[in-house]
Amino acid sequence: MQAVDIAHNDAPWAEWEHLLRRALHVTVSLSEDQLLLIRDVHGRSFRPREPAPGIVPRIGAVLIALYPDGADLRLLLTVRSNHVASHRGEVSLPGGATDPEDNGPEATALRECAEELGIATETVTVLGTLTPIYIPPSNFRITPVVGFLRTLPHLTINHHEVERVITVTLRELLNPATVVVERWTLHGHEVLVPYFAIAGYKVWGATALILSELVTRMRIARIAYNAEAS
């Protein structure tokens, strides 16, 4: 799906939209040190980036849905209910498994967002995608899709899948103080877990990895923009 121009140069959030669009076109390779990856106590990545040999992952997509909020762009996150099969109570992006009739990850992300939050697919403008990632606990390979809503509609939450919705601005995500690192025990191993502290929740794992790629791309785009303007 081709991105559609949404910019309103006189809108208070226009600078964020411009930066976001540039970030999605950053072509440099991102290093592991720039991403929020779970690591062992020696600093080595603890997260498998690919499935084990012979394991075929399920395919899915998630939606980073952004909408204007004053001078900011704000994005939606869901707290998963206790009724879902995996990642109960964790913070995630709306999304799920690809259906046979889905025409690519954009269609999956938009359909899943509509099912979980009641956001009509035609109200979302797709701006681009981020790097697909592998999620070992659920054996999913998901593509993060970035979409824009001109305004936040009334949400119809599917409480079988979603306990509640929380939000965060891009400004907050880019603030280094939003990131916290703690030592946890996972699967019997002592590990260092980085997360975004958002609305009283610890946003870690795959969601933190996805959002950290977005943040890193935006920081690179901002440096390039400032260099061009100087």
Legacy VTK file of the C-alpha trace (Angstrom):
# vtk DataFile Version 3.0
C-alpha trace
ASCII
DATASET POLYDATA
POINTS 230 float
0.000 0.000 0.000
1.419 3.351 -1.006
1.698 6.067 1.623
-0.511 9.113 1.164
0.614 12.629 1.964
-1.041 13.734 5.194
1.021 16.797 6.075
-0.597 20.061 7.093
2.329 22.445 7.309
0.463 24.789 9.649
-0.661 22.018 12.034
1.025 22.094 15.462
2.035 18.452 15.019
3.372 18.897 11.453
7.025 18.788 12.521
6.489 15.402 14.155
4.758 14.081 11.044
7.633 15.305 8.884
10.192 13.680 11.193
8.204 10.434 11.249
8.026 10.292 7.474
11.792 10.872 7.196
12.436 8.222 9.855
10.613 5.572 7.846
12.998 6.213 4.952
16.225 5.946 6.976
18.404 3.462 5.099
21.301 2.918 7.512
21.582 -0.434 9.274
20.647 -0.292 12.936
22.983 -1.984 15.395
21.796 -4.129 18.304
23.185 -1.518 20.704
20.569 0.954 19.426
17.640 -1.337 20.203
15.970 -2.383 23.452
17.011 -6.033 23.472
16.961 -8.344 26.472
20.575 -9.180 27.338
22.410 -11.508 29.675
24.345 -10.074 32.582
27.413 -9.749 30.348
25.542 -7.549 27.897
25.070 -10.149 25.152
21.731 -10.335 23.378
19.496 -12.936 25.010
16.824 -12.817 22.321
16.890 -15.237 19.350
16.475 -13.150 16.205
15.461 -16.150 14.056
13.589 -19.421 14.710
15.563 -22.573 15.355
16.374 -24.723 12.301
13.311 -26.608 11.144
10.859 -24.294 12.917
8.462 -22.449 10.611
7.141 -19.275 12.263
3.588 -18.053 11.973
3.190 -14.775 10.104
1.518 -11.691 11.536
1.577 -7.910 11.760
0.988 -5.132 14.275
-0.076 -1.528 13.850
1.671 1.534 15.256
-1.357 3.819 15.079
-0.538 7.518 15.521
-2.921 10.446 15.799
-2.554 14.198 16.507
-2.774 15.405 20.088
-2.088 19.123 20.309
1.531 19.671 19.298
2.319 15.955 19.507
1.621 12.700 17.757
0.338 10.033 20.134
0.244 6.277 19.606
-2.013 3.529 20.907
-0.915 0.539 22.967
-3.057 -2.296 24.268
-2.867 -4.193 27.542
-3.600 -7.797 26.653
-6.428 -9.500 28.527
-6.179 -12.667 30.596
-8.289 -14.504 28.005
-5.681 -14.613 25.224
-3.433 -17.610 24.640
-0.089 -15.854 25.117
1.514 -12.678 26.543
-1.350 -12.182 29.030
-1.308 -8.820 30.801
1.560 -7.533 28.670
1.524 -4.287 26.718
1.451 -4.768 22.982
0.547 -3.109 19.708
-2.787 -4.045 18.129
-2.223 -6.911 15.731
-2.203 -10.644 15.220
-1.925 -13.509 12.789
-2.229 -13.112 9.039
-5.395 -14.565 7.510
-5.268 -16.254 4.082
-7.326 -13.452 2.551
-5.046 -10.686 3.870
-3.169 -8.904 1.090
0.103 -8.341 2.902
1.071 -7.146 6.407
-0.730 -3.807 6.027
-4.051 -5.603 5.549
-3.372 -7.823 8.569
-2.456 -4.916 10.839
-5.479 -2.839 9.815
-7.903 -5.758 10.139
-6.581 -6.750 13.557
-6.740 -3.155 14.803
-10.361 -2.954 13.642
-11.172 -6.207 15.450
-9.422 -5.222 18.686
-10.220 -1.502 18.908
-13.003 -0.852 16.408
-10.907 1.506 14.267
-12.224 1.398 10.697
-9.515 0.398 8.237
-10.391 3.189 5.808
-9.592 5.822 8.463
-5.941 4.744 8.687
-3.299 5.979 6.250
-0.370 3.566 6.020
2.972 5.404 6.058
5.363 2.471 5.928
6.743 -0.532 7.788
9.582 -1.348 10.167
11.843 -4.398 10.291
9.993 -7.706 10.758
10.907 -9.390 14.048
10.686 -12.917 15.414
8.870 -13.564 18.717
10.128 -16.862 20.187
7.453 -17.529 22.882
4.589 -17.455 20.366
6.665 -18.430 17.277
5.494 -15.411 15.284
7.317 -13.331 12.717
5.541 -9.989 12.689
5.831 -6.891 10.542
5.260 -3.555 12.306
3.095 -1.269 10.154
3.023 2.484 10.807
-0.326 4.196 10.270
-1.808 7.665 10.774
-5.276 8.695 11.954
-6.390 12.287 11.387
-8.306 12.067 14.639
-8.799 9.420 17.303
-12.234 7.845 16.879
-14.353 6.406 19.645
-12.761 3.062 20.476
-14.840 -0.099 20.659
-12.571 -2.365 22.684
-12.784 -6.124 22.241
-12.376 -7.058 25.904
-11.796 -10.706 25.102
-8.413 -9.654 23.700
-7.758 -6.224 25.227
-8.034 -5.275 28.885
-7.441 -1.559 28.334
-5.754 0.972 26.058
-2.871 3.228 27.047
-1.171 5.924 24.979
2.191 7.650 24.691
3.474 10.566 22.619
6.471 10.402 20.317
7.986 13.164 22.443
7.822 10.903 25.497
9.230 7.911 23.624
12.227 9.956 22.480
12.950 11.063 26.047
15.795 8.821 27.344
14.293 9.014 30.843
11.373 6.888 29.619
13.703 3.880 29.271
14.496 1.796 32.372
16.667 -1.329 32.672
16.031 -3.937 35.369
17.512 -7.323 36.245
14.924 -10.084 35.918
14.906 -13.874 36.016
13.491 -15.267 32.767
13.305 -18.993 32.059
15.797 -19.589 34.848
18.335 -17.048 33.563
19.383 -13.723 35.073
18.900 -11.113 32.353
18.859 -7.351 31.864
15.462 -6.218 30.598
15.094 -2.737 29.098
11.603 -1.303 28.893
9.661 1.876 28.254
7.939 3.089 31.425
4.542 4.196 30.112
1.396 4.984 32.113
2.521 2.811 35.011
3.294 -0.166 32.741
6.558 -1.806 31.741
6.567 -2.024 27.932
9.182 -4.688 27.210
9.936 -7.581 24.886
8.841 -7.420 21.262
6.898 -4.184 21.728
9.919 -2.426 23.231
12.081 -3.727 20.384
9.671 -2.375 17.770
9.286 1.014 19.450
13.037 1.327 19.964
13.579 0.878 16.227
11.081 3.667 15.582
12.787 5.890 18.165
16.256 5.179 16.741
15.101 5.965 13.212
13.554 9.229 14.384
16.742 10.258 16.169
18.788 9.555 13.039
16.276 11.485 10.941
16.409 14.421 13.355
20.222 14.583 13.197
20.113 14.532 9.397
17.418 17.203 9.302
19.351 19.478 11.681
22.519 18.998 9.614
20.681 19.988 6.452
19.178 23.055 8.135
22.512 24.310 9.547
LINES 1 231
230 0 1 2 3 4 5 6 7 8 9 10 11 12 13 14 15 16 17 18 19 20 21 22 23 24 25 26 27 28 29 30 31 32 33 34 35 36 37 38 39 40 41 42 43 44 45 46 47 48 49 50 51 52 53 54 55 56 57 58 59 60 61 62 63 64 65 66 67 68 69 70 71 72 73 74 75 76 77 78 79 80 81 82 83 84 85 86 87 88 89 90 91 92 93 94 95 96 97 98 99 100 101 102 103 104 105 106 107 108 109 110 111 112 113 114 115 116 117 118 119 120 121 122 123 124 125 126 127 128 129 130 131 132 133 134 135 136 137 138 139 140 141 142 143 144 145 146 147 148 149 150 151 152 153 154 155 156 157 158 159 160 161 162 163 164 165 166 167 168 169 170 171 172 173 174 175 176 177 178 179 180 181 182 183 184 185 186 187 188 189 190 191 192 193 194 195 196 197 198 199 200 201 202 203 204 205 206 207 208 209 210 211 212 213 214 215 216 217 218 219 220 221 222 223 224 225 226 227 228 229
